[in-house]
C-alpha cells in the first residue's frame, strides 16, 4: 500500500459529509493525469461515497485503508 | 439519438433549513459527478436566500437544523457554490415570488444566475430528473 507515490494529501478529518468528497474533487481537478491524491477523513459516508464518485468519473482507487474511525483513500487521476 | 449529460432539476420550495440543505447537497454532488444541475428557488425558500437571513441566521430549523447551526457547518449557500465551482450548476430565482415580495436579485446572496419564470425553467430542464424540497 505505502509504495504508492502520493502526489498530494488532503486532511479532511473532522469535516462532515460531503466535505471530504468536495475536497477530493477540488484536489483531482487541479491534479495532473496520473497523479495520486490522498484524502484523510473521519466521515463514514465518504468511505462509501468517494469510491462511488471515483468509479463514476472513471478514476482509480489506489488504496482505501481504515484505522478505527479514520479513513485514508488515495485516488489516481485517470483522465 | 443525441447524447447529453444527465440532467437534474432541483426545486427548492421550503424555507426549512434541512430541506434547503438536502436539496443543495444532492445538487452539488450531482454537479461534481458530471450532471447538469438547474436549481429553481421559489416561494418561501427564497426568503432563506436573502442576505439578511444569513446576516441574522434567520432560518426555520428542526432538530438537525439546530445542530447544524450550533456546529457551524457550511450551509446550503456554501454547498451550492461548491457545486457551481466544481461542475455545471445554475441557480434561478422565481420571478413570481420575487415580484410578489418586491425583492430584487441584489437582496439575495450572490449565487443566482438570474430570475426566471417557470416556462423558461421547464424549457431548460426537459427530460431531467426532478427533486422537490
Backbone of each chain as ProteinMPNN parsed JSONL, in Angstrom:
{"seq_chain_A": "XXXXXXXXXXXXXXXXXXXXXXXXXXXXXXXXXXXXXXXXXXXXXXXXXXXXXXXXXXXXXXXXXXXXXXXXXXXXXXX", "coords_chain_A": {"N_chain_A": [[0.814, -1.205, 0.0], [1.824, 1.308, 0.941], [3.717, 1.804, -0.964], [2.747, 3.276, -2.964], [3.05, 6.314, -4.661], [2.174, 9.223, -3.34], [0.852, 12.174, -4.626], [-0.449, 14.417, -3.686], [-1.705, 15.183, -0.483], [-4.685, 15.394, 1.345], [-6.04, 16.708, 4.212], [-8.966, 16.037, 5.533], [-10.13, 15.474, 7.875], [-12.617, 15.509, 10.359], [-14.39, 17.008, 8.917], [-17.77, 17.228, 7.831], [-19.942, 15.056, 5.918], [-20.768, 16.194, 2.653], [-18.072, 16.963, 2.795], [-15.304, 15.836, 2.753], [-15.376, 14.536, 0.239], [-15.823, 16.724, -1.442], [-13.455, 18.14, -1.065], [-11.673, 16.312, -2.133], [-12.554, 16.266, -4.809], [-11.876, 18.845, -5.603], [-9.111, 18.633, -5.332], [-8.503, 16.658, -7.249], [-9.304, 17.952, -9.533], [-7.395, 19.934, -9.906], [-5.171, 18.43, -10.229], [-2.647, 16.572, -12.138], [-3.033, 14.224, -14.871], [-2.535, 10.919, -13.837], [-1.499, 11.601, -11.41], [-1.602, 11.011, -7.859], [-4.004, 11.472, -5.496], [-4.522, 11.818, -2.137], [-6.918, 11.439, 0.462], [-7.701, 12.217, 3.788], [-10.038, 11.179, 6.153], [-12.716, 11.385, 8.536], [-15.258, 10.786, 8.185], [-17.835, 8.556, 7.837], [-19.613, 8.25, 5.711], [-18.222, 9.242, 3.524], [-16.38, 7.26, 3.021], [-17.797, 5.449, 1.596], [-19.007, 6.977, -0.355], [-16.908, 8.256, -1.757], [-15.445, 6.185, -3.244], [-17.586, 5.524, -4.955], [-17.985, 7.906, -6.408], [-15.475, 8.078, -7.622], [-15.431, 5.792, -9.29], [-17.571, 6.422, -10.963], [-16.641, 8.683, -12.258], [-14.538, 7.686, -13.614], [-11.97, 7.459, -12.576], [-9.289, 5.993, -10.542], [-9.175, 3.929, -7.635], [-6.441, 3.974, -5.592], [-5.706, 3.074, -3.084], [-7.614, 2.085, -0.171], [-7.81, 2.567, 3.074], [-8.585, 1.791, 6.488], [-8.43, 2.938, 9.818], [-9.617, 2.401, 12.712], [-11.785, 4.986, 13.336], [-10.888, 6.436, 11.275], [-10.317, 7.155, 7.884], [-8.363, 6.5, 4.986], [-7.994, 7.399, 1.823], [-6.852, 6.918, -1.404], [-6.599, 8.297, -4.613], [-6.17, 7.777, -8.046], [-5.741, 9.967, -10.653], [-7.255, 9.512, -13.682], [-7.946, 10.622, -16.088]], "CA_chain_A": [[0.0, 0.0, 0.0], [2.555, 2.55, 1.099], [4.63, 2.05, -2.088], [2.099, 4.227, -3.864], [3.62, 7.656, -4.505], [1.088, 10.2, -3.232], [1.234, 13.486, -5.141], [-0.999, 15.439, -2.798], [-2.527, 14.617, 0.591], [-5.644, 16.382, 1.859], [-6.544, 16.324, 5.531], [-10.358, 16.484, 5.684], [-10.667, 14.875, 9.101], [-13.476, 16.429, 11.103], [-15.399, 17.608, 8.028], [-18.971, 16.415, 7.654], [-20.324, 14.662, 4.565], [-19.813, 15.59, 1.724], [-16.851, 17.768, 2.811], [-14.102, 15.159, 2.241], [-15.538, 14.322, -1.211], [-15.626, 18.017, -2.111], [-12.018, 18.449, -1.04], [-11.038, 15.414, -3.101], [-12.912, 16.72, -6.169], [-11.024, 20.018, -5.865], [-7.742, 18.143, -5.492], [-8.413, 15.944, -8.532], [-9.481, 18.931, -10.609], [-6.151, 20.683, -10.136], [-4.056, 17.476, -10.387], [-2.328, 16.105, -13.489], [-3.367, 12.814, -15.107], [-1.504, 10.031, -13.271], [-1.242, 11.997, -10.017], [-2.377, 10.308, -6.83], [-4.471, 12.397, -4.464], [-4.974, 11.079, -0.958], [-7.741, 12.236, 1.375], [-7.894, 11.651, 5.125], [-11.412, 11.517, 6.523], [-13.332, 10.675, 9.67], [-16.681, 10.691, 7.84], [-18.133, 7.201, 7.332], [-20.289, 8.364, 4.419], [-17.226, 9.475, 2.478], [-15.715, 5.992, 2.71], [-18.644, 4.797, 0.6], [-19.3, 7.932, -1.451], [-15.727, 8.579, -2.572], [-15.268, 5.167, -4.303], [-18.698, 5.629, -5.916], [-17.668, 9.048, -7.288], [-14.26, 7.736, -8.386], [-15.83, 4.867, -10.354], [-18.452, 7.128, -11.895], [-15.876, 9.653, -13.034], [-13.524, 6.963, -14.392], [-10.631, 7.463, -11.965], [-8.988, 4.689, -9.914], [-8.803, 3.915, -6.215], [-5.108, 3.395, -5.401], [-5.927, 2.279, -1.862], [-8.595, 2.564, 0.805], [-7.442, 1.942, 4.358], [-9.177, 2.462, 7.632], [-7.816, 2.661, 11.107], [-10.63, 2.898, 13.631], [-12.759, 5.893, 12.717], [-10.212, 7.248, 10.287], [-10.166, 6.554, 6.557], [-7.332, 7.076, 4.128], [-8.373, 6.952, 0.486], [-6.0, 7.535, -2.429], [-7.239, 8.219, -5.921], [-5.313, 8.104, -9.187], [-6.469, 10.681, -11.7], [-7.07, 8.691, -14.887], [-8.208, 11.383, -17.325]], "C_chain_A": [[0.855, 1.265, 0.0], [3.581, 2.79, -0.011], [4.046, 3.077, -3.052], [2.632, 5.629, -3.574], [2.497, 8.7, -4.504], [1.58, 11.575, -3.682], [0.778, 14.595, -4.186], [-1.862, 14.761, -1.733], [-3.41, 15.711, 1.181], [-6.178, 15.88, 3.196], [-7.943, 16.897, 5.719], [-10.986, 15.863, 6.923], [-11.473, 15.921, 9.864], [-14.545, 17.071, 10.244], [-16.582, 16.654, 7.88], [-19.187, 16.123, 6.167], [-21.055, 15.823, 3.88], [-18.481, 16.347, 1.675], [-15.618, 17.062, 2.261], [-14.177, 14.897, 0.726], [-15.277, 15.627, -1.965], [-14.148, 18.391, -2.165], [-11.263, 17.585, -2.044], [-11.302, 15.891, -4.533], [-12.041, 17.928, -6.554], [-9.585, 19.579, -6.145], [-7.542, 17.465, -6.837], [-8.47, 16.946, -9.684], [-8.168, 19.646, -10.932], [-4.946, 19.755, -10.352], [-3.822, 17.165, -11.867], [-2.781, 14.642, -13.625], [-2.209, 11.949, -14.606], [-1.165, 10.379, -11.829], [-2.106, 11.175, -9.063], [-2.712, 11.288, -5.715], [-5.044, 11.569, -3.324], [-5.822, 11.999, -0.085], [-7.89, 11.48, 2.692], [-9.254, 12.12, 5.625], [-11.835, 10.758, 7.766], [-14.828, 10.487, 9.414], [-16.972, 9.336, 7.186], [-18.772, 7.248, 5.948], [-19.287, 8.505, 3.281], [-16.524, 8.184, 2.072], [-16.501, 5.215, 1.656], [-18.804, 5.702, -0.626], [-18.089, 8.192, -2.348], [-15.46, 7.493, -3.625], [-16.367, 5.222, -5.376], [-18.412, 6.749, -6.922], [-16.483, 8.715, -8.199], [-14.612, 6.813, -9.554], [-16.661, 5.582, -11.409], [-17.66, 8.058, -12.818], [-14.712, 9.0, -13.799], [-12.111, 7.088, -13.857], [-10.399, 6.109, -11.287], [-8.683, 4.873, -8.431], [-7.42, 3.254, -6.113], [-5.093, 2.562, -4.124], [-6.997, 2.931, -1.004], [-8.29, 1.826, 2.107], [-8.272, 2.585, 5.448], [-8.566, 1.966, 8.925], [-8.777, 3.248, 12.14], [-11.634, 3.76, 12.889], [-12.144, 6.708, 11.582], [-10.02, 6.495, 8.972], [-9.081, 7.291, 5.787], [-7.615, 6.529, 2.728], [-7.496, 7.685, -0.528], [-6.599, 7.264, -3.803], [-6.251, 8.62, -7.002], [-6.158, 8.775, -10.256], [-6.198, 9.999, -13.04], [-7.311, 9.471, -16.179], [-8.407, 12.854, -17.021]], "O_chain_A": [[0.655, 2.169, -0.811], [4.244, 3.827, -0.03], [4.766, 3.671, -3.855], [2.668, 6.078, -2.428], [1.939, 9.016, -5.555], [2.589, 12.079, -3.188], [1.498, 15.557, -3.918], [-2.653, 13.87, -2.043], [-2.943, 16.811, 1.479], [-6.7, 14.77, 3.295], [-8.104, 18.079, 6.022], [-12.207, 15.738, 7.02], [-11.055, 17.072, 9.994], [-15.512, 17.622, 10.771], [-16.413, 15.437, 7.814], [-18.693, 16.833, 5.292], [-21.93, 16.408, 4.519], [-17.828, 16.373, 0.632], [-14.941, 17.61, 1.392], [-13.176, 15.018, 0.019], [-14.599, 15.637, -2.992], [-13.656, 18.891, -3.176], [-10.341, 18.049, -2.717], [-10.395, 15.917, -5.365], [-11.54, 18.017, -7.674], [-8.932, 20.079, -7.062], [-6.522, 17.675, -7.493], [-7.767, 16.799, -10.684], [-7.873, 19.924, -12.094], [-3.839, 20.221, -10.624], [-4.66, 17.445, -12.723], [-2.896, 13.92, -12.634], [-1.047, 12.216, -14.913], [-0.61, 9.554, -11.103], [-3.189, 10.711, -9.419], [-1.826, 11.855, -5.076], [-5.929, 10.735, -3.519], [-5.503, 13.175, 0.093], [-8.164, 10.28, 2.715], [-9.586, 13.302, 5.536], [-11.379, 9.643, 8.021], [-15.573, 10.082, 10.307], [-16.432, 9.013, 6.128], [-18.505, 6.388, 5.109], [-19.484, 7.95, 2.2], [-16.12, 8.028, 0.92], [-15.93, 4.416, 0.913], [-18.745, 5.249, -1.769], [-18.234, 8.331, -3.562], [-15.266, 7.827, -4.794], [-16.103, 4.994, -6.557], [-18.574, 6.568, -8.129], [-16.491, 9.029, -9.389], [-14.149, 7.022, -10.675], [-16.474, 5.37, -12.607], [-17.972, 8.196, -14.001], [-13.993, 9.673, -14.538], [-11.149, 6.855, -14.589], [-11.205, 5.19, -11.434], [-8.028, 5.833, -8.026], [-7.255, 2.099, -6.508], [-4.528, 1.469, -4.096], [-7.255, 4.132, -1.086], [-8.491, 0.616, 2.215], [-8.627, 3.761, 5.365], [-8.241, 0.793, 9.104], [-8.751, 4.449, 12.409], [-12.258, 3.313, 11.926], [-12.804, 7.568, 10.999], [-9.608, 5.335, 8.964], [-8.902, 8.503, 5.908], [-7.487, 5.328, 2.488], [-7.406, 8.913, -0.515], [-7.042, 6.156, -4.106], [-5.582, 9.65, -6.906], [-7.162, 8.225, -10.709], [-5.051, 9.917, -13.48], [-6.916, 9.02, -17.254], [-8.637, 13.647, -17.934]]}, "seq_chain_B": "XXXXXXXXXXXXXXXXXXXXXXXXXXXXXXXXXXXXXXXXXXXXXXXXXXXXXXXXXXXXXXXXXXXXXXXXXXXXXXXXXXXXXXXXXXXXXXXXXXXXXXXXXXXXXXXXXXXXXXXXXXXXXXXXXXXXX", "coords_chain_B": {"N_chain_B": [[-29.402, 8.641, -31.609], [-29.408, 11.755, -29.857], [-26.803, 12.43, -27.591], [-26.605, 13.517, -24.269], [-25.438, 15.19, -21.273], [-26.537, 13.707, -18.234], [-29.32, 15.151, -16.598], [-30.352, 17.161, -13.856], [-33.012, 18.523, -12.043], [-33.58, 20.706, -9.441], [-35.992, 21.71, -7.262], [-36.484, 24.157, -5.02], [-38.588, 24.808, -2.488], [-39.322, 25.117, 0.158], [-38.692, 26.909, 3.228], [-37.423, 25.596, 5.227], [-34.512, 24.782, 6.904], [-33.306, 22.248, 6.824], [-34.416, 21.059, 4.54], [-33.546, 22.771, 2.532], [-30.83, 22.374, 2.779], [-30.572, 19.633, 2.207], [-31.484, 19.548, -0.451], [-29.593, 21.2, -1.671], [-27.321, 19.746, -1.169], [-27.692, 17.338, -2.618], [-27.833, 18.447, -5.169], [-25.3, 19.686, -5.45], [-23.474, 17.552, -5.268], [-24.324, 16.029, -7.419], [-23.669, 17.749, -9.507], [-20.879, 17.764, -9.276], [-20.473, 15.225, -10.06], [-20.764, 15.142, -12.729], [-23.275, 15.73, -13.759], [-25.67, 17.93, -15.303], [-27.006, 20.542, -13.541], [-29.88, 22.253, -12.564], [-31.208, 24.64, -10.474], [-34.168, 25.712, -9.029], [-35.385, 28.303, -7.212], [-38.006, 28.981, -5.213], [-41.076, 30.424, -3.873], [-41.398, 30.237, -0.3], [-38.788, 29.399, 0.097], [-37.141, 31.26, -1.051], [-36.887, 33.297, 0.783], [-34.982, 32.41, 2.597], [-32.729, 32.678, 1.121], [-32.123, 35.282, 1.173], [-29.894, 38.024, 1.795], [-30.123, 39.211, 4.319], [-31.233, 37.188, 5.841], [-29.111, 35.458, 6.15], [-27.353, 37.119, 7.496], [-28.561, 37.395, 9.978], [-28.869, 34.829, 10.724], [-31.416, 33.761, 10.298], [-33.258, 31.26, 10.092], [-35.626, 28.635, 9.485], [-35.729, 25.943, 11.596], [-35.43, 22.442, 12.42], [-34.789, 19.623, 14.512], [-32.288, 18.642, 13.501], [-31.412, 20.762, 11.952], [-30.995, 22.777, 13.875], [-28.788, 21.755, 15.191], [-26.984, 21.744, 13.119], [-26.579, 24.475, 12.786], [-25.532, 25.081, 15.312], [-23.155, 23.66, 15.241], [-21.922, 24.985, 13.32], [-21.618, 24.206, 10.593], [-20.804, 24.221, 7.064], [-23.326, 25.827, 5.214], [-26.297, 25.62, 3.062], [-25.794, 27.548, 1.113], [-23.059, 27.488, 0.781], [-22.676, 24.85, -0.088], [-24.016, 24.949, -2.547], [-22.461, 26.833, -3.899], [-20.057, 25.429, -4.084], [-20.895, 23.4, -5.774], [-21.33, 24.891, -8.066], [-18.744, 25.759, -8.596], [-17.381, 23.389, -9.08], [-18.587, 22.044, -11.142], [-21.377, 21.904, -13.421], [-23.723, 23.878, -12.377], [-26.594, 25.692, -12.034], [-28.447, 28.43, -10.726], [-31.653, 29.67, -10.174], [-33.903, 32.3, -9.434], [-37.372, 32.539, -8.625], [-39.516, 34.315, -10.642], [-42.151, 35.112, -10.119], [-42.534, 34.887, -7.268], [-40.532, 36.64, -6.414], [-41.462, 39.037, -7.469], [-43.932, 39.333, -6.157], [-43.093, 39.751, -3.543], [-41.626, 41.956, -3.895], [-38.848, 41.811, -4.01], [-35.415, 42.168, -4.886], [-32.796, 40.99, -7.078], [-30.381, 41.756, -6.011], [-30.899, 41.727, -3.315], [-30.46, 39.228, -2.585], [-28.309, 36.416, -1.694], [-25.124, 35.932, -3.267], [-25.415, 33.881, -5.407], [-27.041, 33.466, -7.495], [-28.068, 32.892, -10.897], [-29.835, 34.273, -12.275], [-33.215, 35.613, -12.597], [-36.087, 33.955, -13.285], [-39.008, 32.748, -15.126], [-41.397, 30.025, -14.777], [-41.808, 28.782, -17.239], [-39.441, 29.122, -18.685], [-37.722, 27.715, -17.003], [-38.794, 25.116, -17.176], [-38.255, 24.655, -19.837], [-35.452, 24.518, -19.867], [-35.028, 22.27, -18.379], [-36.076, 20.04, -19.497], [-36.854, 16.629, -19.615], [-35.265, 16.09, -17.462], [-34.298, 14.585, -14.306], [-36.307, 15.213, -11.509], [-36.201, 16.849, -8.408], [-37.94, 17.806, -5.585], [-37.991, 20.043, -2.924]], "CA_chain_B": [[-30.042, 9.569, -30.678], [-28.481, 12.746, -29.314], [-26.334, 12.148, -26.235], [-26.32, 14.705, -23.473], [-25.155, 14.88, -19.876], [-27.762, 13.55, -17.46], [-29.696, 16.447, -16.055], [-31.124, 17.143, -12.614], [-33.68, 19.777, -11.669], [-33.892, 20.759, -8.009], [-36.919, 22.809, -6.973], [-36.478, 24.466, -3.588], [-39.849, 25.491, -2.158], [-39.483, 25.305, 1.595], [-37.649, 27.669, 3.917], [-36.823, 24.746, 6.265], [-33.069, 24.662, 6.669], [-32.95, 20.857, 6.471], [-34.804, 20.796, 3.147], [-32.635, 23.549, 1.686], [-29.518, 21.733, 2.839], [-30.642, 18.347, 1.494], [-31.578, 19.85, -1.886], [-28.299, 21.745, -2.1], [-26.342, 18.656, -1.085], [-27.898, 16.456, -3.777], [-27.487, 19.212, -6.369], [-23.863, 19.948, -5.577], [-22.771, 16.296, -5.554], [-24.688, 15.674, -8.802], [-22.869, 18.604, -10.378], [-19.489, 17.267, -9.223], [-20.446, 13.896, -10.684], [-20.913, 15.279, -14.174], [-24.638, 16.052, -14.199], [-26.057, 19.33, -15.414], [-27.983, 20.761, -12.472], [-30.555, 23.55, -12.523], [-31.93, 24.784, -9.21], [-35.184, 26.766, -9.08], [-35.703, 28.679, -5.835], [-39.301, 29.642, -5.305], [-41.916, 30.582, -2.673], [-40.723, 30.609, 0.947], [-37.344, 29.105, 0.053], [-36.434, 32.49, -1.443], [-36.606, 34.097, 1.982], [-33.732, 31.931, 3.205], [-31.609, 33.077, 0.248], [-31.89, 36.72, 1.317], [-28.669, 38.352, 2.543], [-30.417, 39.497, 5.735], [-31.465, 35.91, 6.541], [-27.787, 34.933, 6.52], [-26.735, 38.015, 8.491], [-29.166, 37.183, 11.303], [-29.103, 33.364, 10.796], [-32.86, 33.625, 10.468], [-33.715, 30.091, 9.336], [-36.549, 27.735, 10.177], [-34.949, 24.725, 11.837], [-35.894, 21.353, 13.271], [-33.745, 19.061, 15.382], [-30.971, 18.557, 12.848], [-31.044, 22.117, 11.539], [-30.463, 23.486, 15.056], [-27.448, 21.211, 15.437], [-26.135, 22.225, 12.021], [-26.207, 25.865, 13.101], [-24.682, 25.067, 16.516], [-21.827, 23.144, 14.879], [-21.407, 25.916, 12.301], [-21.177, 23.521, 9.379], [-21.123, 25.016, 5.869], [-24.758, 25.692, 4.93], [-26.694, 25.348, 1.671], [-25.171, 28.519, 0.198], [-21.709, 27.011, 0.527], [-22.793, 23.635, -0.918], [-24.388, 25.345, -3.917], [-21.302, 27.488, -4.516], [-19.111, 24.347, -4.428], [-21.455, 22.745, -6.959], [-21.092, 25.795, -9.216], [-17.298, 25.808, -8.867], [-16.829, 22.076, -9.445], [-19.347, 21.423, -12.217], [-22.349, 22.821, -14.02], [-24.893, 24.055, -11.517], [-27.151, 27.033, -12.208], [-29.491, 28.706, -9.735], [-32.57, 30.712, -10.641], [-34.973, 32.736, -8.553], [-38.703, 32.523, -9.242], [-39.937, 35.691, -10.938], [-43.433, 35.39, -9.463], [-42.349, 35.127, -5.83], [-39.713, 37.854, -6.266], [-42.351, 40.17, -7.761], [-44.931, 39.463, -5.082], [-42.433, 40.276, -2.348], [-40.867, 43.143, -4.292], [-37.44, 41.568, -3.706], [-34.53, 42.3, -6.046], [-31.718, 39.993, -7.069], [-29.293, 42.213, -5.129], [-31.248, 41.401, -1.919], [-30.187, 37.793, -2.405], [-26.893, 36.046, -1.666], [-24.564, 36.004, -4.622], [-25.279, 32.574, -6.068], [-28.065, 33.346, -8.54], [-27.718, 33.104, -12.3], [-30.909, 35.041, -12.886], [-34.591, 35.446, -12.119], [-36.8, 33.479, -14.475], [-40.334, 32.165, -14.933], [-41.475, 28.565, -14.826], [-41.714, 28.313, -18.63], [-38.013, 29.052, -19.006], [-37.125, 26.627, -16.217], [-39.238, 23.855, -17.775], [-37.534, 24.517, -21.1], [-34.047, 24.118, -19.654], [-34.923, 21.024, -17.608], [-36.864, 18.998, -20.164], [-36.285, 15.284, -19.527], [-34.4, 15.966, -16.275], [-34.821, 14.05, -13.045], [-36.72, 16.369, -10.702], [-36.288, 16.692, -6.952], [-38.591, 18.981, -4.989], [-37.799, 20.114, -1.467]], "C_chain_B": [[-28.995, 10.525, -30.071], [-28.104, 12.402, -27.865], [-26.152, 13.464, -25.488], [-26.088, 14.289, -22.023], [-26.471, 14.695, -19.143], [-28.052, 14.839, -16.697], [-30.588, 16.299, -14.821], [-31.733, 18.52, -12.375], [-34.02, 19.709, -10.184], [-34.793, 21.962, -7.78], [-36.949, 22.997, -5.461], [-37.681, 25.345, -3.281], [-39.888, 25.96, -0.709], [-38.36, 26.158, 2.173], [-37.014, 26.852, 5.054], [-35.347, 24.51, 5.943], [-32.675, 23.251, 6.222], [-33.279, 20.567, 5.001], [-33.89, 21.553, 2.176], [-31.276, 22.856, 1.622], [-29.513, 20.431, 2.033], [-30.698, 18.578, -0.022], [-30.254, 20.344, -2.433], [-27.237, 20.65, -2.131], [-26.459, 17.738, -2.309], [-27.458, 17.178, -5.056], [-25.987, 19.374, -6.538], [-23.094, 18.669, -5.896], [-23.092, 15.837, -6.984], [-23.841, 16.47, -9.789], [-21.418, 18.12, -10.433], [-19.343, 15.911, -9.899], [-20.778, 13.958, -12.166], [-22.311, 15.565, -14.667], [-24.789, 17.558, -14.383], [-27.185, 19.556, -14.414], [-28.559, 22.173, -12.574], [-31.416, 23.605, -11.273], [-32.896, 25.961, -9.354], [-35.602, 27.065, -7.647], [-36.988, 29.503, -5.861], [-39.991, 29.71, -3.93], [-41.056, 30.876, -1.428], [-39.225, 30.314, 0.963], [-36.553, 30.363, -0.269], [-36.039, 33.318, -0.231], [-35.256, 33.7, 2.603], [-32.512, 32.273, 2.359], [-31.342, 34.578, 0.346], [-30.625, 36.952, 2.153], [-28.982, 38.558, 4.022], [-30.731, 38.218, 6.517], [-30.144, 35.308, 6.994], [-27.139, 35.797, 7.596], [-27.252, 37.728, 9.886], [-29.37, 35.696, 11.604], [-30.58, 33.086, 11.056], [-33.377, 32.492, 9.583], [-34.721, 29.306, 10.173], [-35.823, 26.398, 10.354], [-35.728, 23.712, 12.658], [-34.707, 20.861, 14.075], [-32.355, 19.12, 14.73], [-30.486, 19.936, 12.42], [-30.433, 22.908, 12.694], [-29.018, 23.047, 15.322], [-26.468, 21.658, 14.344], [-25.664, 23.644, 12.301], [-25.251, 25.901, 14.294], [-23.259, 24.626, 16.159], [-21.189, 23.963, 13.759], [-20.88, 25.195, 11.071], [-21.512, 24.402, 8.166], [-22.58, 24.759, 5.459], [-25.016, 25.559, 3.429], [-26.063, 26.316, 0.679], [-23.777, 28.042, -0.212], [-21.728, 25.761, -0.362], [-23.096, 24.01, -2.37], [-23.209, 26.003, -4.63], [-20.25, 26.451, -4.931], [-19.589, 23.632, -5.691], [-21.235, 23.57, -8.212], [-19.616, 25.754, -9.616], [-16.774, 24.507, -9.475], [-17.577, 21.398, -10.592], [-20.292, 22.425, -12.839], [-23.61, 22.861, -13.168], [-25.347, 25.504, -11.641], [-28.317, 27.22, -11.233], [-30.344, 29.882, -10.214], [-33.616, 31.03, -9.584], [-36.28, 32.769, -9.33], [-39.206, 33.953, -9.403], [-41.232, 36.051, -10.207], [-43.232, 35.762, -7.993], [-41.535, 36.392, -5.581], [-40.585, 39.098, -6.468], [-43.337, 40.409, -6.636], [-44.319, 40.13, -3.858], [-41.671, 41.568, -2.621], [-39.396, 43.019, -3.869], [-36.643, 41.664, -5.003], [-33.422, 41.256, -5.941], [-30.59, 40.421, -6.127], [-29.627, 42.039, -3.639], [-30.808, 39.988, -1.551], [-28.679, 37.542, -2.308], [-26.418, 35.821, -3.104], [-24.331, 34.611, -5.234], [-26.195, 32.461, -7.287], [-27.511, 33.634, -9.943], [-28.836, 33.852, -13.019], [-32.244, 34.785, -12.209], [-35.428, 35.099, -13.341], [-38.184, 32.967, -14.112], [-40.284, 30.664, -15.112], [-41.29, 28.04, -16.255], [-40.263, 28.135, -19.041], [-37.362, 27.876, -18.276], [-37.515, 25.277, -16.805], [-38.497, 23.594, -19.079], [-36.123, 23.997, -20.886], [-33.919, 22.78, -18.928], [-35.738, 19.885, -18.234], [-36.149, 17.642, -20.079], [-35.419, 15.056, -18.292], [-35.107, 15.198, -15.162], [-35.144, 15.25, -12.151], [-36.788, 15.995, -9.225], [-36.916, 17.965, -6.399], [-38.44, 18.928, -3.476], [-38.606, 21.277, -0.9]], "O_chain_B": [[-27.855, 10.139, -29.812], [-28.967, 12.122, -27.033], [-25.598, 14.418, -26.035], [-26.478, 13.201, -21.598], [-27.424, 15.433, -19.389], [-27.143, 15.517, -16.218], [-31.456, 15.428, -14.76], [-31.059, 19.544, -12.49], [-34.668, 18.767, -9.728], [-34.411, 23.096, -8.068], [-37.383, 22.115, -4.719], [-37.778, 26.477, -3.754], [-40.405, 27.03, -0.389], [-37.231, 26.14, 1.683], [-36.155, 27.366, 5.771], [-34.997, 24.091, 4.84], [-31.82, 23.082, 5.353], [-32.507, 19.906, 4.306], [-33.513, 21.029, 1.128], [-30.656, 22.763, 0.563], [-28.58, 20.159, 1.278], [-30.029, 17.878, -0.782], [-29.84, 19.958, -3.526], [-26.37, 20.631, -3.005], [-25.461, 17.405, -2.948], [-26.796, 16.594, -5.914], [-25.461, 19.217, -7.64], [-22.166, 18.691, -6.704], [-22.218, 15.314, -7.676], [-23.357, 15.929, -10.783], [-20.809, 18.073, -11.502], [-18.242, 15.499, -10.264], [-21.046, 12.93, -12.787], [-22.53, 15.639, -15.876], [-24.128, 18.353, -13.713], [-28.194, 18.851, -14.435], [-27.822, 23.155, -12.659], [-32.248, 22.729, -11.039], [-32.502, 27.059, -9.747], [-36.113, 26.19, -6.949], [-37.042, 30.581, -6.454], [-39.524, 29.116, -2.958], [-40.109, 31.66, -1.492], [-38.48, 30.904, 1.745], [-35.42, 30.519, 0.188], [-34.989, 33.959, -0.219], [-34.498, 34.55, 3.07], [-31.381, 32.167, 2.833], [-30.441, 35.094, -0.316], [-30.322, 36.199, 3.078], [-28.212, 38.137, 4.886], [-30.518, 38.17, 7.728], [-30.052, 34.725, 8.074], [-26.465, 35.29, 8.492], [-26.506, 37.8, 10.863], [-29.973, 35.342, 12.617], [-30.938, 32.283, 11.918], [-33.866, 32.723, 8.477], [-34.67, 29.313, 11.403], [-35.361, 25.8, 9.382], [-36.571, 24.07, 13.481], [-33.74, 21.592, 14.291], [-31.387, 19.583, 15.333], [-29.297, 20.242, 12.514], [-29.456, 23.631, 12.501], [-28.151, 23.863, 15.635], [-25.293, 21.915, 14.606], [-24.499, 23.978, 12.082], [-24.278, 26.656, 14.293], [-22.284, 25.146, 16.701], [-20.078, 23.679, 13.311], [-19.812, 25.534, 10.561], [-22.411, 25.239, 8.242], [-23.011, 23.609, 5.37], [-24.089, 25.406, 2.634], [-25.821, 25.952, -0.472], [-23.368, 28.167, -1.366], [-20.909, 25.623, -1.27], [-22.509, 23.459, -3.301], [-22.982, 25.764, -5.816], [-19.63, 26.573, -5.987], [-18.79, 23.3, -6.567], [-20.985, 23.027, -9.289], [-19.276, 25.717, -10.799], [-15.844, 24.518, -10.282], [-17.227, 20.281, -10.974], [-20.056, 23.633, -12.799], [-24.455, 21.969, -13.246], [-24.577, 26.43, -11.384], [-29.07, 26.286, -10.958], [-29.832, 30.932, -10.601], [-34.145, 30.135, -8.925], [-36.292, 32.997, -10.539], [-39.311, 34.702, -8.432], [-41.384, 37.176, -9.731], [-43.695, 36.806, -7.534], [-41.815, 37.134, -4.639], [-40.463, 40.08, -5.736], [-43.552, 41.544, -6.212], [-44.95, 40.969, -3.215], [-41.139, 42.194, -1.704], [-38.781, 43.99, -3.43], [-37.125, 41.293, -6.074], [-33.149, 40.716, -4.87], [-29.924, 39.582, -5.521], [-28.747, 42.185, -2.791], [-30.784, 39.605, -0.382], [-27.875, 38.347, -2.778], [-27.207, 35.561, -4.013], [-23.2, 34.228, -5.532], [-26.134, 31.478, -8.025], [-26.634, 34.475, -10.14], [-28.782, 34.04, -14.235], [-32.392, 33.888, -11.38], [-35.471, 35.856, -14.312], [-38.497, 32.774, -12.937], [-39.276, 30.102, -15.538], [-40.689, 26.985, -16.459], [-39.895, 27.138, -19.661], [-36.56, 27.14, -18.85], [-36.673, 24.387, -16.925], [-38.153, 22.454, -19.39], [-35.651, 23.139, -21.632], [-32.829, 22.213, -18.865], [-36.045, 18.893, -17.573], [-34.976, 17.532, -20.434], [-34.897, 13.959, -18.092], [-36.335, 15.165, -15.084], [-34.352, 16.187, -12.05], [-37.353, 14.968, -8.848], [-36.474, 19.071, -6.712], [-38.721, 17.914, -2.837], [-38.584, 21.513, 0.308]]}, "name": "protein", "num_of_chains": 2, "seq": "XXXXXXXXXXXXXXXXXXXXXXXXXXXXXXXXXXXXXXXXXXXXXXXXXXXXXXXXXXXXXXXXXXXXXXXXXXXXXXXXXXXXXXXXXXXXXXXXXXXXXXXXXXXXXXXXXXXXXXXXXXXXXXXXXXXXXXXXXXXXXXXXXXXXXXXXXXXXXXXXXXXXXXXXXXXXXXXXXXXXXXXXXXXXXXXXXXXXXXXXXXXXXXXXXXXX"}
